């Protein structure tokens, strides 16, 4: 029996173009997505197939015989951005918020910016820790058993630097997440905007 391939999962040919693969994925996603009454396992299967076949490099690796599970272990920067945006979006729309009178994408932006600020605060904290550890190091005389404490401080500095690298990556990913939705627009009740921000104005301007 022929082993099922990722191309079979999306019902496309191995010679299919990127546009054909995208179209096939969208059609199957609509049918299999759990929110539309579909099967979650089937949706994960086609999502996994699309994740690889929609990426030129990953598709080449798959066609050359590499295990798809190994290929999927490394998330690209773009995938991180999409995962963050969709995760925040999904979390917000599940909350009890009046989306007639609140701009959905503004809420997404505010959440992203709040996370960025948390990352910056944490980065600043680790930078100050490094500075403090270095000040201590400069005062320890390097002899006898003091070497053990010097090594401890060196390890703590390395740990802080590793955290800062990860925080910088997070900040960059969230910055690109903001760029991803910068042109997204959302229509809210114009009368609500008028009454909220221009209570003393009687103009009938349409927003």
C-alpha positions in Angstrom: 0.0 0.0 0.0 1.4 3.4 -1.0 2.4 5.6 1.9 0.3 8.8 2.2 2.2 12.0 1.5 1.7 15.6 2.5 0.5 16.2 -1.0 -2.2 13.6 -0.5 -3.3 15.4 2.7 -4.0 18.5 0.7 -5.2 16.6 -2.4 -2.7 18.3 -4.6 -0.1 17.1 -7.1 3.6 17.1 -6.4 4.0 19.6 -9.2 1.4 21.9 -7.8 2.3 25.6 -7.7 2.3 27.6 -4.4 -1.0 29.3 -5.4 -2.6 25.9 -6.0 -1.4 24.6 -2.7 -2.7 27.7 -0.9 -6.1 27.4 -2.6 -6.3 23.7 -1.7 -5.4 24.4 2.0 -8.0 27.2 2.3 -10.7 24.9 0.9 -9.8 22.1 3.2 -9.3 24.4 6.2 -12.9 25.7 5.9 -14.2 22.2 6.0 -12.0 20.7 8.8 -11.6 23.7 11.2 -13.1 22.8 14.6 -14.9 26.2 14.7 -16.8 25.1 11.6 -17.7 21.7 13.0 -14.7 20.0 11.5 -12.4 17.4 12.9 -9.5 18.8 14.9 -7.1 15.9 14.0 -7.9 16.4 10.3 -7.3 20.2 10.6 -3.9 19.6 12.3 -3.0 17.2 9.5 -3.6 19.7 6.7 -2.1 22.5 8.7 1.1 20.5 9.1 1.1 19.7 5.4 0.5 23.3 4.4 3.2 24.6 6.8 5.8 22.5 4.9 4.5 22.7 1.4 3.9 26.4 1.4 7.5 27.1 2.4 10.0 26.7 -0.5 12.9 25.6 1.6 10.8 23.2 3.7 9.1 21.7 0.7 12.5 21.0 -0.9 13.7 19.3 2.3 10.5 17.2 2.3 10.9 16.3 -1.4 14.4 15.2 -0.6 13.1 12.7 1.9 13.5 14.5 5.2 11.0 13.5 7.9 8.2 16.2 8.1 8.3 16.0 12.0 11.9 17.1 11.9 11.2 19.9 9.5 8.4 21.3 11.6 10.5 21.5 14.7 12.2 24.7 13.6 9.7 27.6 13.6 10.6 30.5 11.2 10.4 34.1 12.3 7.4 34.5 10.1 5.6 31.6 11.8 6.4 33.1 15.2 4.8 36.4 14.2 1.7 34.7 12.8 1.4 32.5 15.8 1.5 35.5 18.2 -1.0 37.6 16.2 -3.5 34.8 15.7 -3.1 33.7 19.4 -3.8 37.3 20.7 -6.6 37.8 18.2 -8.2 34.5 19.1 -7.9 35.2 22.8 -9.5 38.7 22.5 -12.5 37.6 20.3 -13.3 34.9 22.9 -13.7 37.6 25.6 -16.9 39.2 26.6 -16.3 42.5 24.8 -18.7 44.7 22.9 -17.1 44.6 19.4 -19.7 46.9 18.0 -18.2 49.7 20.0 -14.6 48.6 20.4 -12.0 48.5 17.7 -10.9 44.9 17.6 -7.5 45.6 16.0 -6.8 48.4 18.4 -7.2 45.9 21.2 -4.8 43.5 19.5 -2.3 46.3 19.0 -2.6 47.3 22.7 -2.0 43.7 23.8 1.1 43.4 21.6 2.5 46.7 22.8 1.8 45.7 26.4 3.8 42.5 25.9 6.6 44.5 24.3 6.8 46.8 27.3 7.0 43.8 29.6 9.9 42.4 27.5 11.7 45.8 27.6 11.2 46.0 31.4 12.6 42.5 31.9 15.5 43.3 29.6 16.3 46.4 31.6 16.2 44.4 34.8 18.7 41.9 33.5 21.0 44.6 32.2 21.0 46.2 35.7 21.7 42.7 37.2 24.7 42.3 34.8 26.0 45.7 35.8 25.7 44.9 39.5 27.4 41.5 39.1 30.3 43.1 37.2 30.7 45.7 40.0 30.9 42.9 42.5 33.4 41.0 40.3 35.7 44.0 40.1 35.9 44.1 43.9 36.7 40.4 44.5 40.4 39.6 44.7 41.3 36.7 42.6 43.0 34.2 45.0 42.3 31.1 46.9 38.6 30.0 47.1 37.3 33.3 45.8 37.6 31.8 42.3 34.5 29.8 43.0 32.5 32.9 43.6 33.9 34.5 40.5 32.7 31.5 38.5 29.3 31.8 40.1 29.0 35.5 39.1 30.3 34.7 35.6 27.6 32.1 35.2 24.9 34.5 36.4 26.1 37.1 33.9 26.0 34.5 31.1 22.5 33.6 32.1 21.4 37.2 32.0 22.9 37.7 28.6 21.1 34.6 27.3 17.8 36.0 28.6 18.5 39.4 27.0 19.1 37.7 23.6 15.7 35.9 23.9 14.0 39.1 25.0 15.4 41.0 22.1 14.1 38.3 19.8 10.7 38.6 21.4 10.7 42.4 21.0 11.5 42.0 17.3 8.9 39.4 16.7 6.2 41.5 18.4 7.4 44.5 16.4 6.8 42.6 13.2 3.4 41.5 14.6 2.5 45.2 14.9 3.5 45.7 11.3 1.4 42.7 10.2 -1.8 44.4 11.4 -0.9 48.0 10.8 -3.1 48.2 7.8 -6.0 46.2 9.2 -9.1 48.2 9.7 -12.2 47.6 11.8 -15.6 49.3 11.6 -17.3 50.3 14.8 -20.5 52.2 15.4 -19.9 55.7 14.1 -22.5 57.2 16.4 -20.6 55.7 19.4 -17.4 57.3 18.2 -19.2 60.7 17.8 -20.7 60.6 21.2 -17.6 59.3 23.0 -15.0 61.7 21.6 -17.0 64.7 20.4 -19.9 65.0 22.9 -20.5 68.8 22.3 -20.4 68.6 18.5 -23.6 68.5 16.5 -22.0 67.9 13.1 -23.3 64.9 11.1 -19.9 63.9 9.8 -19.7 60.3 8.8 -16.6 58.3 10.0 
